[in-house]
Amino acid sequence: MEIKPVKEWSAAIMINHWAMALSIFVLIVTGFYIADPCTIYRGETVDKFFVGNMRYVHILFGIFLMFIFIWRLYLAFFSRFNADWKDFFAWLDFECTWKQIKFYLLIEKEPPSHEDCTYGPMQSLAYSGLFLMIFVILVTGLILMGAGYHAGLTAFLYKIFKPVENMLGGLAIVRYVHHIFMWLFIIFIIVHVYMAFWYDAILKEGTVSSMISGMLFEKEGK
């Protein structure tokens, strides 16, 4: 059986993927610390600004994630490669989606064919959910950041999203939603990594390494 390398991901998609992964990781770590900071006993009080520094890093990577998200939306509509906006709706092929669920449950031996879409049905549903989570985490983050500003772009964005704060019932609820979605990100990461290695172990197509090399390995003939 011949194994043929096939180009699966463009450089832009791979860079965007790892930049988003890095941003989310840093945001989770700094977010945990901001939510429950530890006391630094040694040194002069005037020199202790660790929580402020962590908040600065959190905001910096939050803005970084926002630009990465906007870039990914741009690639979805204007990329010269694949993985465009239509791929995020592959799950609407319910027959194909049901077949992939059975494949994951080891009822089916082969995954469904999805030549017309880069993403498989469940993969497209997961990534659609991920982008929805990113949108919510960014909106709630901008509200929390902008609440302390009265001028500049941050204050302007806060005014735009102020109705969302009012709809949710205040900053306390916004912070709670922001925290809950952080846990959803953690769950997504665990499932995403597990499924990537599981898929690779079953099909042996180089799924994990493809996001580094951009290549998948397809079997042809006998």
C-alpha positions, 0 to 999 in steps of 0.5 A: 500500500502506497503512502502519499503525503498530501498538503493539509494546512497552509502556513497561515493556518498553522501559525494562527493555530499555535499563536491561538494555543499560546495565547489561550494557555497564557490567559488560563495561567494568568487568569487563575492567578488573578482570580486567586493570587498568592501573597508575597511576604518577602521584600518591600511592599512598594516593590510588590506589583506581581498581581499588576504585572500578571494582569498586564500580561493577561490583558496583553495576551487577551488583545493578542487573542483578539487580533488572532481571532480577527485574522482567523475570521479573515482567513475563513473568507479570504484564504487562498487555501482551504479551511474556509467558512464553509468547512465550519458547517460540515456538521450540517451533513447529519448522515456524515456526522452520525457516521463519524460519531459511530466511528468514534464509538468504534461501531464503524471501522472507517471514518466518513469521507469529507472530500468537500470539507477540510474538517470532519463533521464533529471537528467542524462542530467543535471548532465552531463552538471554539470560535463562539467561546473565543467571542464570548471570552473576548466580549466579557474580557473587554467589559471587565477591562474597560470598566476601569477606564473613562477615556481612550479606545478601551473606554469606547469599546466598553460603551459599545458592550455596556448593554451586554453587561446590563443584560447579564446583570452587572460586572459580577455576572460578567466576571462569572461568565468569563470564568466559566468560559475559561473552564470550557476552554480547559475542557476543549483543550483536553478533548482536542488533544486526546482526540488528535492523538486518538485519531492519529493512533487509529488512522495513522495519517500523521494528524498530530504532526500535520499542524507542524509540517502541514502534511497528512499521509494518505494510503492509496491502493494496496 
